[in-house]
Amino acid sequence: MGDNGHEWHKRVQLQRGDPQRIIHTYTEAVRTVEPFKATGRPHGLWVAFARFYEDNGQLEDARTILAKATRVRFRHVEDLAAVWCEYGEMELRHRNYEEALSILRRATALPARRAEYFDSSEPVQNRLYKSLRLWSMLADLEESLGTFQSTKAVYERILDLRIATPQIVINYGLCLEERGYFEESFKAYERGVSLFRWPAVADIWLTYLTKFVARYGGRKLERARDLFEQALDGCPPRHAKSGCNG
């Protein structure tokens, strides 16, 4: 069976009704499967093992399994990110909101040794801080459970790391606007448009220009004109009508 994760999952299914044998099978699986050689999704064995404990009301055991999984040297950053997300989601399922926040904050903390996301010569733990999946989940949690300042800090870090998507930039702008920070929301859009080129930048410009005109109308015509000129600069003709002129 070796490093075939799918075969291990099938073997667990054969033990249904015998919790001790299921635990033994999962234990053997995570001990023997080498993540770098594994076929399928090697993190899935750890997640399934933790979910088995969770489903049986053994939350501390589930936490132990997921904590161990965060130290495994998986081949891909997203395997490790999936483990951390499952860890946070498990706490959310049990309404341990502060614990879920703490887990995602730990997951996104800067490692002692930072490496680029695709540098496969480095352990995934040194590259995890650039996982947008984790940062997106943390941003959602901060918006619903954290403070305005902690939410703002997360969005700023995403921009600093240059891993934002246009949608993340727009979400940040809207988050600021909803709390009455209009000028700060415009600064967020400014940072966003500097990160992307056409056509990726189209939605950010459209949101920015629409929000600016809605806020100031004809009161800041010079600034509005400058913004429209900036938007048009480098805008391909096919986007000029819809993307730049609204």
C-alpha positions as CSV (number, residue, x, y, z in Angstrom):
1,M,0.0,0.0,0.0
2,G,3.0,2.2,0.7
3,D,2.4,5.9,-0.2
4,N,-0.9,5.5,-1.9
5,G,-3.2,7.7,0.2
6,H,-6.3,6.5,-1.6
7,E,-5.6,2.9,-0.7
8,W,-5.2,3.8,3.0
9,H,-8.6,5.5,2.9
10,K,-10.1,2.3,1.4
11,R,-8.5,0.2,4.1
12,V,-10.1,2.4,6.8
13,Q,-13.5,1.9,5.2
14,L,-13.1,-1.8,5.6
15,Q,-12.7,-1.4,9.4
16,R,-16.0,0.4,9.9
17,G,-17.6,-0.5,13.2
18,D,-14.3,-1.2,14.9
19,P,-12.9,2.1,16.3
20,Q,-9.7,0.6,17.7
21,R,-8.8,-0.9,14.3
22,I,-9.6,2.4,12.5
23,I,-7.3,4.3,14.9
24,H,-4.6,1.7,14.4
25,T,-5.0,2.0,10.6
26,Y,-4.8,5.8,10.6
27,T,-1.9,5.7,12.9
28,E,0.0,3.3,10.6
29,A,-1.0,5.4,7.6
30,V,0.4,8.7,8.9
31,R,3.5,7.0,10.2
32,T,4.4,5.3,7.0
33,V,3.2,7.5,4.2
34,E,6.0,9.8,3.0
35,P,4.5,13.1,1.9
36,F,7.1,13.7,-0.8
37,K,6.3,10.4,-2.5
38,A,2.6,10.1,-1.7
39,T,0.0,9.9,-4.4
40,G,-3.3,11.7,-4.0
41,R,-3.6,14.3,-1.2
42,P,-1.3,13.2,1.7
43,H,-2.8,15.8,4.1
44,G,-6.2,14.1,3.6
45,L,-5.1,11.2,5.8
46,W,-4.3,13.5,8.7
47,V,-7.5,15.5,8.2
48,A,-9.6,12.3,8.1
49,F,-7.9,10.9,11.2
50,A,-8.7,14.1,13.1
51,R,-12.3,14.1,11.8
52,F,-12.7,10.6,13.1
53,Y,-11.8,11.7,16.6
54,E,-13.9,14.8,16.3
55,D,-17.0,12.8,15.2
56,N,-16.5,10.6,18.2
57,G,-16.4,13.5,20.6
58,Q,-12.6,13.3,21.3
59,L,-11.7,16.9,20.5
60,E,-8.4,16.9,22.3
61,D,-7.2,13.9,20.3
62,A,-8.4,15.6,17.1
63,R,-6.4,18.7,18.0
64,T,-3.3,16.6,18.7
65,I,-3.5,15.0,15.3
66,L,-3.9,18.3,13.5
67,A,-1.1,19.9,15.5
68,K,1.2,17.1,14.5
69,A,0.1,17.5,10.9
70,T,1.2,21.1,10.8
71,R,4.8,19.9,11.4
72,V,4.8,17.4,8.5
73,R,7.0,18.3,5.5
74,F,4.4,18.1,2.7
75,R,5.4,18.5,-0.9
76,H,3.0,21.5,-1.6
77,V,2.3,24.6,0.5
78,E,-1.4,24.1,-0.1
79,D,-1.4,20.7,1.6
80,L,-0.1,22.4,4.7
81,A,-2.5,25.3,4.3
82,A,-5.4,22.8,4.0
83,V,-4.4,21.3,7.4
84,W,-4.4,24.7,9.1
85,C,-7.7,25.6,7.6
86,E,-9.2,22.3,8.8
87,Y,-7.8,23.0,12.2
88,G,-9.5,26.5,12.3
89,E,-12.7,25.2,10.8
90,M,-12.9,22.4,13.4
91,E,-12.8,25.0,16.2
92,L,-15.4,27.1,14.5
93,R,-17.7,24.0,14.3
94,H,-17.5,23.8,18.1
95,R,-17.9,27.6,18.5
96,N,-14.4,28.0,19.9
97,Y,-14.1,31.3,18.0
98,E,-11.1,32.8,19.8
99,E,-9.2,29.5,19.3
100,A,-10.0,29.5,15.6
101,L,-8.7,33.1,15.3
102,S,-5.6,32.1,17.3
103,I,-4.9,29.2,15.0
104,L,-5.2,31.2,11.8
105,R,-3.0,34.0,13.3
106,R,-0.3,31.3,14.1
107,A,-0.6,29.8,10.6
108,T,0.1,33.2,9.0
109,A,2.9,34.4,11.3
110,L,6.2,35.1,9.7
111,P,8.5,32.1,10.0
112,A,12.1,32.5,11.3
113,R,13.3,31.7,7.9
114,R,11.3,33.1,5.0
115,A,11.3,31.6,1.6
116,E,9.4,32.2,-1.7
117,Y,6.2,30.4,-2.2
118,F,7.4,28.1,-5.1
119,D,10.9,27.5,-3.7
120,S,10.6,23.7,-3.4
121,S,14.1,23.4,-1.8
122,E,12.6,25.0,1.3
123,P,10.2,23.2,3.8
124,V,6.6,24.2,3.2
125,Q,6.5,25.7,6.8
126,N,8.9,28.4,5.6
127,R,6.6,29.3,2.7
128,L,3.2,29.0,4.3
129,Y,3.1,32.7,5.1
130,K,2.4,33.4,1.5
131,S,-0.7,31.2,1.2
132,L,-3.6,33.3,0.1
133,R,-6.0,30.6,1.2
134,L,-4.9,31.1,4.8
135,W,-4.9,34.9,4.6
136,S,-8.4,34.9,3.0
137,M,-9.8,32.7,5.8
138,L,-8.1,34.9,8.5
139,A,-9.5,38.1,6.8
140,D,-13.0,36.6,7.0
141,L,-12.5,35.6,10.6
142,E,-11.1,39.0,11.6
143,E,-14.0,40.8,10.0
144,S,-16.6,38.7,11.9
145,L,-14.7,38.0,15.2
146,G,-11.8,40.4,15.5
147,T,-11.5,44.2,15.8
148,F,-11.4,46.8,13.0
149,Q,-7.7,47.3,13.7
150,S,-6.9,43.6,13.5
151,T,-8.9,43.3,10.3
152,K,-7.2,46.3,8.7
153,A,-3.8,44.8,9.7
154,V,-4.5,41.6,8.0
155,Y,-5.5,43.3,4.7
156,E,-2.4,45.5,4.9
157,R,-0.2,42.4,5.3
158,I,-1.8,40.7,2.3
159,L,-1.0,43.8,0.3
160,D,2.5,44.0,1.7
161,L,3.1,40.4,0.7
162,R,1.9,41.2,-2.8
163,I,-0.4,38.1,-2.8
164,A,-3.7,40.0,-3.0
165,T,-6.2,39.3,-5.8
166,P,-8.4,42.1,-7.2
167,Q,-11.3,40.7,-5.2
168,I,-9.3,40.9,-2.0
169,V,-8.5,44.6,-2.7
170,I,-12.2,45.4,-3.4
171,N,-13.2,43.5,-0.2
172,Y,-10.7,45.6,1.8
173,G,-12.0,48.9,0.2
174,L,-15.6,47.9,1.0
175,C,-14.6,46.9,4.6
176,L,-13.1,50.4,5.2
177,E,-16.1,52.2,3.5
178,E,-18.6,50.4,5.6
179,R,-17.0,51.8,8.7
180,G,-16.9,55.3,7.3
181,Y,-13.2,55.4,6.4
182,F,-13.7,56.7,2.8
183,E,-10.3,58.2,2.2
184,E,-8.6,55.1,3.6
185,S,-10.7,52.9,1.3
186,F,-9.5,55.0,-1.7
187,K,-5.9,54.5,-0.5
188,A,-6.6,50.7,-0.5
189,Y,-7.8,50.9,-4.1
190,E,-4.7,53.0,-5.0
191,R,-2.5,50.3,-3.6
192,G,-4.5,47.7,-5.4
193,V,-4.2,49.4,-8.8
194,S,-0.4,49.5,-8.4
195,L,-0.3,45.7,-8.0
196,F,-2.1,44.7,-11.2
197,R,-2.1,45.4,-14.9
198,W,-4.9,45.4,-17.4
199,P,-7.2,43.5,-17.7
200,A,-6.8,42.2,-14.1
201,V,-7.0,45.7,-12.7
202,A,-10.3,46.5,-14.5
203,D,-12.6,45.6,-11.6
204,I,-10.5,47.6,-9.0
205,W,-10.6,50.7,-11.2
206,L,-14.3,50.4,-11.9
207,T,-15.0,50.0,-8.2
208,Y,-12.7,52.9,-7.2
209,L,-14.0,55.3,-9.8
210,T,-17.6,54.5,-9.0
211,K,-17.1,54.9,-5.3
212,F,-15.2,58.1,-5.7
213,V,-17.8,59.7,-7.9
214,A,-20.6,58.5,-5.6
215,R,-18.8,60.0,-2.6
216,Y,-17.8,63.4,-4.0
217,G,-20.0,64.0,-7.1
218,G,-18.8,67.2,-8.7
219,R,-17.0,68.5,-5.6
220,K,-13.5,67.1,-6.5
221,L,-13.5,67.4,-10.3
222,E,-9.8,67.9,-10.7
223,R,-9.0,64.8,-8.6
224,A,-11.7,62.8,-10.4
225,R,-10.3,63.8,-13.8
226,D,-6.8,62.7,-12.7
227,L,-8.1,59.3,-11.6
228,F,-9.9,58.7,-14.9
229,E,-6.7,59.7,-16.8
230,Q,-4.7,57.2,-14.6
231,A,-7.3,54.5,-15.3
232,L,-7.1,55.2,-19.1
233,D,-3.3,55.1,-19.1
234,G,-2.4,51.7,-20.3
235,C,-6.1,50.7,-20.7
236,P,-6.5,48.5,-23.9
237,P,-9.1,50.0,-26.3
238,R,-11.4,47.0,-25.9
239,H,-11.7,47.8,-22.2
240,A,-11.9,51.5,-22.6
241,K,-15.7,51.7,-23.0
242,S,-16.8,49.4,-20.2
243,G,-13.8,49.2,-17.9
244,C,-12.6,52.8,-17.9
245,N,-15.5,54.9,-18.8
246,G,-18.0,53.0,-16.7
